[in-house]
């Protein structure tokens, strides 16, 4: 594929070649059937050019616009319109779709010095009132679906080069407040080409998914990749997926999808809610790639999906575990096409010492495959010395997908994006993720800030959280050490009472506590059961352990049951 001078030129080249024979479809569930809204590439491009012409005429070029849309194609039109007009888009969830949405909206608006909000007619009045209420009444709130737009022919592309800012991808805030990652046209070109290469360089096919458009995986990997790679796209809303996960499989069946993508929790939720009746008649034999990323990938999930969906045509070699992050645009590493998932077992006691030693028993980890077009180093986060293969350290990287920094945060940007090793090699971007290389492939063990140290031993919270899933009634959990008591572990875990008697709850808490104490040889942890949905997560589904720790220490948690630790 020929590299274009900017990302707009790249996708408009695809439109010129496939404008009438490639399409985007947004699928809604209505009255027992799936209803589709569809644009061809040519129609999408024309609408985007109309929005871009209006933005340029109104004087918004090179300024920041906050994009607040419900799921659907109106968002993509507005996003492309900003890209075409050299307006810096900042996608974010509608406040009504995220409990932290209003706080996030206000924070981004102030951080990015937003003067324009683009949204739809149904959301505009409520958003405008919220902006006024929070002292942001100076921000114009415009509904693009009811705006009198110029003809697409009125658009003329402003000058754009590789270093032109394309948009701001605000991080999900799993360990800190969201920060605006500054992504350039060169970053987009580099990463979309890397994704296209990882997919096998397809010249056609259909991608299916449900991820939110304001999340890096949903925007870069799901919404934009088809315009770069000339793929069809059929999507539904995250809300539709959550209400009825079987819709995802119905889309794969209906559109004969080749590729789908989701975080691990999406596959878990599908398994939890899918009924035999819904699975009947599902045909997944067309699916050749099922990407799994954006959060720790659980071997249990991969195996369970193969077992449950195998009779419907899901093949184990379709699995493509991937690793990525917003600061690197999206993808960093991924398994090979048709390779399937590589799951290796490593000695638990050696992992505690930050060494990865294969074993017949221990902790199973999923390989994220080989890094793509990146220079990846494993570095001791304390000494900054490079580490050899099979030693666990912080993942550092450099390459064309790595962003220039965070919007207007010079000190944090320098710390994160300008790191150098003890030998002076760099600059590298510090991911904050812990991992190691084994047989040339990358394994992720956890987040540096989330590491649990008990009696001098290093434990990874996701291992404890996974081990705590001992009964169908218990769900997502957050494990951490509280305050300065570093030899004590707290586990906050969601509990559903369906099929569980009240008198069984204390015994279940005792079993969770005993399981963790035995498996990890630690003092019995404090276990707090909370209601479903009470464990805070980011917009991409990652557990916000720091937030849960703060709630625990602040006494604001309302547990269903508490069992004190040792």
C-alpha distance (Angstrom), angle and dihedral (degrees) to the residues before:
residue distance angle dihedral
X1 . . .
X2 3.83 . .
X3 3.79 114.1 .
X4 3.81 113.3 -121.0
X5 3.85 125.3 -143.7
X6 3.83 90.5 -116.3
X7 3.78 138.3 2.4
X8 3.79 94.6 -103.0
X9 3.80 90.0 57.5
X10 3.81 90.0 49.5
X11 3.80 96.6 53.6
X12 3.81 93.6 39.7
X13 3.80 87.9 54.7
X14 3.82 88.1 55.8
X15 3.81 89.8 48.2
X16 3.80 90.9 52.7
X17 3.81 90.9 52.4
X18 3.82 99.8 38.9
X19 3.80 106.2 16.2
X20 3.80 96.1 128.7
X21 3.81 102.2 30.5
X22 3.82 101.6 48.9
X23 3.79 124.7 64.7
X24 3.79 149.6 -179.4
X25 3.81 118.3 -136.3
X26 3.80 126.2 -169.4
X27 3.80 110.3 -161.2
X28 3.80 123.3 -154.2
X29 3.78 127.8 -171.1
X30 3.80 108.6 -123.5
X31 3.82 130.5 168.0
X32 3.77 95.2 -24.2
X33 3.79 96.6 -45.2
X34 3.78 139.5 79.8
X35 3.80 115.3 -104.1
X36 3.79 119.4 -160.5
X37 3.81 133.2 -149.5
X38 3.79 109.1 -166.1
X39 3.80 136.4 -171.5
X40 3.77 125.5 -179.3
X41 3.79 115.8 -135.6
X42 3.81 88.2 -103.6
X43 3.81 92.8 53.0
X44 3.80 91.9 46.8
X45 3.80 91.3 49.2
X46 3.82 92.8 48.8
X47 3.81 92.3 51.1
X48 3.80 90.8 47.4
X49 3.81 91.4 51.2
X50 3.81 90.1 51.8
X51 3.81 91.1 52.9
X52 3.81 90.1 45.6
X53 3.81 92.1 51.2
X54 3.82 89.8 52.7
X55 3.81 92.6 47.8
X56 3.79 92.6 50.7
X57 3.79 93.2 45.6
X58 3.83 90.5 49.2
X59 3.81 91.0 53.1
X60 3.82 100.3 -112.8
X61 3.80 96.5 129.5
X62 3.84 113.9 133.0
X63 3.81 91.3 7.7
X64 3.80 127.6 111.6
X65 3.81 122.6 -101.6
X66 3.79 123.8 -169.7
X67 3.81 110.9 -139.3
X68 3.82 113.5 -150.0
X69 3.80 112.7 172.7
X70 3.78 138.2 145.3
X71 3.79 115.6 -116.9
X72 3.78 111.4 -68.9
X73 3.78 143.8 82.2
X74 3.84 95.6 -69.4
X75 3.79 87.8 78.5
X76 3.80 92.8 53.2
X77 3.81 91.2 49.3
X78 3.82 90.8 52.3
X79 3.80 93.2 44.1
X80 3.79 92.4 51.3
X81 3.80 89.5 44.0
X82 3.81 89.5 56.9
X83 3.79 90.9 46.9
X84 3.81 91.5 49.7
X85 3.83 91.5 47.8
X86 3.82 97.0 45.5
X87 3.78 90.2 -115.3
X88 3.81 114.2 146.6
X89 3.80 106.5 -120.8
X90 3.81 121.6 -155.4
X91 3.84 109.2 -168.3
X92 3.80 116.7 -154.8
X93 3.82 137.5 163.3
X94 3.77 121.1 -94.8
X95 3.83 109.4 -103.8
X96 3.81 89.6 -119.5
X97 3.82 90.9 59.5
X98 3.81 97.7 50.8
X99 3.84 127.2 42.0
X100 3.80 88.5 -140.8
X101 3.80 91.7 41.6
X102 3.81 99.6 108.4
X103 3.79 93.2 46.2
X104 3.80 89.4 47.5
X105 3.82 92.1 47.1
X106 3.81 92.9 52.8
X107 3.80 92.0 45.0
X108 3.80 93.7 51.1
X109 3.81 92.9 43.8
X110 3.80 90.5 55.7
X111 3.78 96.4 39.2
X112 3.81 94.1 50.4
X113 3.83 95.5 36.9
X114 3.80 89.2 -123.1
X115 3.80 117.5 -163.9
X116 3.82 98.1 169.0
X117 3.80 133.8 51.0
X118 3.79 118.4 -167.5
X119 3.79 116.2 -160.1
X120 3.82 142.5 134.1
X121 3.80 128.9 -79.2
X122 3.81 94.1 -105.6
X123 3.82 92.2 56.5
X124 3.80 102.3 35.5
X125 3.81 103.0 87.2
X126 3.80 94.5 46.4
X127 3.79 91.8 47.9
X128 3.80 92.8 47.0
X129 3.81 90.4 52.4
X130 3.82 91.4 49.1
X131 3.79 91.2 50.4
X132 3.80 91.4 52.5
X133 3.81 91.1 46.7
X134 3.81 90.7 55.7
X135 3.78 96.4 46.3
X136 3.80 94.8 -98.6
X137 3.79 98.9 111.5
X138 3.82 89.9 126.8
X139 3.82 89.5 73.2
X140 3.82 114.2 97.9
X141 3.81 112.4 -130.1
X142 3.82 112.1 -154.2
X143 3.82 129.1 -177.6
X144 3.80 107.1 -147.0
X145 3.81 94.5 -166.3
X146 3.83 92.4 62.4
X147 3.80 98.3 34.1
X148 3.81 120.9 116.0
X149 3.79 96.3 -118.4
X150 3.81 128.0 -167.0
X151 3.79 120.0 -114.3
X152 3.79 114.3 -82.7
X153 3.81 89.4 -115.2
X154 3.83 89.0 67.1
X155 3.80 90.0 71.5
X156 3.76 119.9 100.5
X157 3.79 117.9 -177.9
X158 3.82 112.6 -113.2
X159 3.82 117.1 -137.8
X160 3.80 110.8 -76.3
X161 3.79 130.8 173.6
X162 3.79 137.2 179.1
X163 3.83 92.2 -84.8
X164 3.81 95.7 48.4
X165 3.81 110.6 118.1
X166 3.80 108.7 -107.5
X167 3.82 100.7 -174.6
X168 3.80 145.5 -44.1
X169 3.80 117.3 -99.8
X170 3.78 107.2 -160.5
X171 3.77 112.5 -147.4
X172 3.78 118.1 -118.4
X173 3.79 94.1 -117.7
X174 3.81 100.9 -126.6
X175 3.81 91.9 152.5
X176 3.82 103.4 13.9
X177 3.77 144.2 4.4
X178 3.83 113.8 -56.0
X179 3.79 116.1 -87.2
X180 3.80 126.9 -162.8
X181 3.81 110.8 -114.4
X182 3.82 108.7 -150.8
X183 3.80 108.0 -135.0
X184 3.79 121.6 -171.6
X185 3.79 131.5 -157.2
X186 3.81 87.7 -104.0
X187 3.82 90.3 55.0
X188 3.80 91.2 51.8
X189 3.79 93.5 46.8
X190 3.80 92.2 48.6
X191 3.80 96.2 47.6
X192 3.79 98.3 40.7
X193 3.81 88.0 50.7
X194 3.82 89.2 50.0
X195 3.82 90.7 51.8
X196 3.80 91.1 46.7
X197 3.80 90.0 50.9
X198 3.81 91.9 48.2
X199 3.81 89.6 51.6
X200 3.79 88.4 56.2
X201 3.81 98.6 -99.3
X202 3.82 95.6 -76.5
X203 3.80 119.8 -162.0
X204 3.79 93.0 -164.2
X205 3.79 144.4 -5.0
X206 3.80 137.3 108.2
X207 3.79 131.3 -79.0
X208 3.82 120.8 -158.1
X209 3.80 130.7 -167.9
X210 3.80 151.0 125.6
X211 3.82 105.9 -140.9
X212 3.83 120.1 140.0
X213 3.80 113.8 -95.7
X214 3.81 93.4 -133.5
X215 3.82 92.7 60.8
X216 3.83 118.5 88.0
X217 3.81 93.4 -124.1
X218 3.80 91.5 47.5
X219 3.80 95.0 46.1
X220 3.82 103.3 36.8
X221 3.79 100.6 28.0
X222 3.78 100.9 35.0
X223 3.81 113.0 21.6
X224 3.80 103.8 32.9
X225 3.81 103.4 32.0
X226 3.85 93.6 73.2
X227 3.82 91.2 58.4
X228 3.79 89.6 51.1
X229 3.82 97.0 42.3
X230 3.83 100.0 34.4
X231 3.82 93.6 -115.7
X232 3.79 128.1 148.3
X233 3.80 115.3 -119.7
X234 3.80 130.3 -151.8
X235 3.81 115.4 -177.8
X236 3.77 139.2 168.4
X237 3.79 129.8 -165.0
X238 3.81 123.8 -84.4
X239 3.82 87.7 -122.3
X240 3.81 91.1 56.7
X241 3.79 90.2 49.5
X242 3.81 92.9 49.2
X243 3.82 92.3 48.4
X244 3.80 94.3 44.6
X245 3.82 114.9 9.1
X246 3.80 91.2 -178.2
X247 3.82 87.0 75.3
X248 3.81 87.0 75.9
X249 3.81 91.4 59.9
X250 3.79 91.0 43.7
X251 3.80 89.9 56.5
X252 3.80 91.6 50.1
X253 3.80 89.4 50.4
X254 3.80 96.7 42.8
X255 3.82 96.7 47.3
X256 3.83 96.9 33.2
X257 3.78 88.1 -124.8
X258 3.79 120.4 -154.5
X259 3.81 97.6 -167.3
X260 3.78 138.1 29.5
X261 3.79 133.0 173.8
X262 3.81 135.3 -161.9
X263 3.81 143.1 140.4
X264 3.79 118.9 -95.9
X265 3.81 92.8 -101.0
X266 3.82 89.4 60.5
X267 3.78 92.4 59.2
X268 3.82 89.1 44.8
X269 3.81 91.9 51.8
X270 3.79 90.5 48.9
X271 3.80 91.3 54.1
X272 3.80 92.2 46.0
X273 3.82 95.3 53.1
X274 3.81 104.3 29.2
X275 3.82 115.8 110.9
X276 3.79 127.8 -156.7
X277 3.80 89.5 -116.4
X278 3.80 91.7 55.0
X279 3.79 91.5 47.9
X280 3.80 92.9 51.9
X281 3.80 111.1 102.4
X282 3.81 93.0 15.3
X283 3.82 113.6 136.5
X284 3.80 115.2 -164.9
X285 3.80 96.2 164.4
X286 3.82 92.4 110.3
X287 3.82 92.0 61.5
X288 3.80 111.4 103.7
X289 3.82 100.0 162.5
X290 3.81 128.7 38.3
X291 3.80 108.6 177.3
X292 3.80 117.6 -155.4
X293 3.80 119.2 -171.9
X294 3.83 148.6 104.3
X295 3.83 92.2 93.0
X296 3.83 138.2 30.7
X297 3.81 110.0 -52.3
X298 3.79 113.2 -132.9
X299 3.82 119.3 -145.5
X300 3.80 87.9 -148.9
X301 3.80 90.0 61.4
X302 3.80 94.4 48.8
X303 3.78 92.1 50.9
X304 3.80 94.2 44.1
X305 3.82 92.8 51.3
X306 3.80 91.2 51.8
X307 3.80 91.2 49.4
X308 3.81 95.6 45.7
X309 3.80 99.7 38.7
X310 3.79 99.9 30.5
X311 3.83 93.9 91.5
X312 3.84 87.5 55.1
X313 3.80 92.4 55.8
X314 3.81 104.0 -88.9
X315 3.82 107.9 146.4
X316 3.82 123.2 -152.9
X317 3.81 90.7 -133.8
X318 3.83 89.0 62.8
X319 3.81 90.3 74.6
X320 3.79 114.0 107.5
X321 3.82 111.0 178.8
X322 3.80 109.9 -160.4
X323 3.79 138.2 -174.8
X324 3.77 126.3 -151.3
X325 3.79 147.6 130.3
X326 3.80 140.9 -155.8
X327 3.81 93.1 -105.9
X328 3.82 88.5 63.0
X329 3.85 91.4 44.1
X330 3.81 88.9 -109.8
X331 3.81 128.9 -58.0
X332 3.82 121.5 55.6
X333 3.81 103.8 159.2
X334 3.78 137.6 2.9
X335 3.78 143.0 173.5
X336 3.78 118.6 -99.1
X337 3.79 120.9 -91.1
X338 3.84 111.4 -89.5
X339 3.81 88.7 5.9
X340 3.78 94.7 107.5
X341 3.78 123.0 -157.7
X342 3.79 120.7 -35.3
X343 3.80 109.9 -148.1
X344 3.80 117.8 -174.2
X345 3.79 130.4 -178.7
X346 3.81 119.3 -132.2
X347 3.79 130.8 -172.2
X348 3.80 109.4 -94.8
X349 3.80 94.7 -147.0
X350 3.81 91.5 52.8
X351 3.82 92.3 48.6
X352 3.79 87.0 55.4
X353 3.81 86.1 59.0
X354 3.81 90.0 48.8
X355 3.80 93.2 -106.7
X356 3.81 125.1 121.8
X357 3.80 110.6 -143.6
X358 3.83 117.5 169.7
X359 3.78 114.7 -127.2
X360 3.79 141.7 166.4
X361 3.80 90.3 -114.5
X362 3.79 133.1 29.2
X363 3.80 133.4 66.5
X364 3.79 121.0 -7.5
X365 3.81 115.6 -138.2
X366 3.80 129.3 -174.9
X367 3.79 118.8 -131.3
X368 3.80 115.2 -127.2
X369 3.79 89.6 -154.8
X370 3.77 127.6 -124.3
X371 3.81 122.3 -29.7
X372 3.77 113.9 -102.5
X373 3.80 122.1 -137.0
X374 3.82 94.0 -24.8
X375 3.78 137.6 108.9
X376 3.81 101.5 -126.8
X377 3.80 124.0 -170.3
X378 3.81 130.7 -179.4
X379 3.80 107.8 -139.7
X380 3.79 135.0 -175.2
X381 3.85 101.1 -115.8
X382 3.80 92.1 -146.4
X383 3.81 104.2 42.1
X384 3.85 96.0 25.3
X385 3.80 88.7 -135.9
X386 3.80 117.7 144.9
X387 3.79 113.8 -110.6
X388 3.81 128.3 -143.2
X389 3.78 125.2 -120.0
X390 3.81 116.7 -64.9
X391 3.80 93.7 27.4
X392 3.80 118.4 110.9
X393 3.78 118.7 -125.4
X394 3.77 142.4 131.6
X395 3.80 116.0 -57.3
X396 3.81 112.7 -121.1
X397 3.78 123.5 -177.9
X398 3.78 146.5 173.7
X399 3.79 132.3 -168.9
X400 3.78 145.9 112.1
X401 3.81 94.1 -65.6
X402 3.81 94.8 56.3
X403 3.81 111.6 108.2
X404 3.79 123.2 -123.7
X405 3.80 92.2 -119.2
X406 3.79 144.8 -79.0
X407 3.79 121.2 -42.7
X408 3.82 109.9 -90.7
X409 3.82 94.0 -20.0
X410 3.79 103.4 112.8
X411 3.80 98.7 165.3
X412 3.82 95.4 48.9
X413 3.81 90.3 42.2
X414 3.80 92.2 53.7
X415 3.80 91.4 48.5
X416 3.80 93.0 49.0
X417 3.81 104.7 33.7
X418 3.82 103.9 30.0
X419 3.80 102.0 53.2
X420 3.78 121.8 144.9
X421 3.78 129.5 -164.2
X422 3.78 124.3 -117.3
X423 3.82 87.0 -94.8
X424 3.81 90.6 55.3
X425 3.81 96.0 -108.2
X426 3.80 115.6 148.2
X427 2.91 162.1 -10.3
X428 3.79 97.5 -109.3
X429 3.78 134.1 165.4
X430 3.80 113.5 -117.8
X431 3.81 107.9 -136.9
X432 3.80 97.4 -167.3
X433 3.82 86.9 -133.9
X434 3.79 123.8 121.0
X435 3.77 119.9 -138.7
X436 3.77 148.1 124.5
X437 3.78 142.3 -136.8
X438 3.78 122.0 -114.5
X439 3.81 123.5 175.3
X440 3.80 87.7 -10.0
X441 3.80 93.7 -57.5
X442 3.80 128.6 113.5
X443 3.80 123.3 -120.4
X444 3.81 123.3 -171.0
X445 3.80 117.4 -146.7
X446 3.81 101.1 176.7
X447 3.80 147.7 -73.4
X448 3.78 119.0 -47.7
X449 3.83 92.3 -136.2
X450 3.81 92.1 50.0
X451 3.81 97.0 52.3
X452 3.82 112.0 130.1
X453 3.81 116.3 -143.8
X454 3.80 115.4 -164.8
X455 3.80 120.2 175.4
X456 3.79 89.1 -19.0
X457 3.81 93.3 -51.0
X458 3.80 123.6 122.9
X459 3.81 114.6 -130.3
X460 3.78 128.2 177.4
X461 3.81 114.5 -133.6
X462 3.80 95.4 -141.2
X463 3.83 89.0 60.1
X464 3.80 90.9 56.9
X465 3.79 91.9 42.9
X466 3.80 91.5 51.3
X467 3.81 92.8 46.8
X468 3.81 89.8 52.4
X469 3.82 91.7 65.7
X470 3.80 93.3 96.2
X471 3.83 99.6 134.6
X472 3.84 135.9 35.1
X473 3.81 89.6 -118.6
X474 3.81 94.5 63.2
X475 3.79 123.7 73.6
X476 3.77 143.6 164.8
X477 3.79 115.9 4.2
X478 3.81 142.1 -171.9
X479 3.81 119.9 -142.5
X480 3.80 123.7 -168.1
X481 3.79 145.9 137.1
X482 3.82 112.4 -103.2
X483 3.77 123.5 -127.1
X484 3.79 115.4 -50.5
X485 3.82 94.1 -24.6
X486 3.79 93.4 100.3
X487 3.80 95.6 167.9
X488 3.78 93.0 61.4
X489 3.81 126.8 80.5
X490 3.79 127.0 -154.1
X491 3.80 123.4 -163.3
X492 3.80 119.8 -166.0
X493 3.79 109.6 -168.6
X494 3.79 134.1 178.6
X495 3.80 117.0 -119.1
X496 3.79 129.1 -161.3
X497 3.79 116.8 -161.4
X498 3.80 96.4 -154.9
X499 3.81 106.6 124.5
X500 3.80 91.3 0.6
X501 3.81 124.3 107.1
X502 3.81 118.0 -137.5
X503 3.79 91.5 -121.0
X504 3.85 89.6 57.7
X505 3.81 94.2 61.1
X506 3.86 98.4 81.5
X507 3.80 90.7 49.9
X508 3.81 91.4 49.2
X509 3.80 91.2 51.1
X510 3.80 89.6 50.2
X511 3.82 90.1 51.0
X512 3.81 92.5 50.7
X513 3.79 90.1 48.8
X514 3.81 93.2 48.2
X515 3.80 92.3 46.4
X516 3.80 93.2 55.3
X517 3.80 94.2 42.5
X518 3.80 91.3 51.3
X519 3.81 99.4 40.7
X520 3.80 95.6 47.0
X521 3.82 99.4 28.7
X522 3.79 93.0 -126.5
X523 3.82 134.1 133.8
X524 3.80 109.8 -80.7
X525 3.83 106.5 -80.2
X526 3.77 125.3 -131.1
X527 3.82 107.8 -104.3
X528 3.78 121.3 -157.1
X529 3.79 119.2 -175.6
X530 3.81 114.4 -153.4
X531 3.78 132.5 -178.8
X532 3.81 121.9 -85.1
X533 3.80 111.2 -76.5
X534 3.81 94.7 20.8
X535 3.81 95.2 108.6
X536 3.80 103.5 88.0
X537 3.79 118.2 -125.2
X538 3.78 136.2 -178.3
X539 3.80 122.6 -112.2
X540 3.81 87.3 -91.4
X541 3.80 93.8 52.4
X542 3.82 99.7 -102.6
X543 3.80 116.0 145.3
X544 3.82 112.2 -108.3
X545 3.79 96.6 -139.0
X546 3.80 94.1 170.1
X547 3.79 90.6 54.2
X548 3.80 92.1 48.5
X549 3.81 90.4 48.7
X550 3.81 89.7 52.3
X551 3.81 90.8 50.4
X552 3.79 91.0 49.4
X553 3.80 93.8 49.4
X554 3.80 91.9 42.8
X555 3.79 93.2 52.3
X556 3.81 93.8 -124.4
X557 3.80 96.8 122.8
X558 3.80 117.8 106.9
X559 3.81 103.8 -154.1
X560 3.78 124.2 -163.8
X561 3.79 88.6 -148.3
X562 3.80 136.1 -5.0
X563 3.79 128.7 -156.4
X564 3.79 112.7 -171.2
X565 3.78 119.7 -132.0
X566 3.74 131.6 -128.4
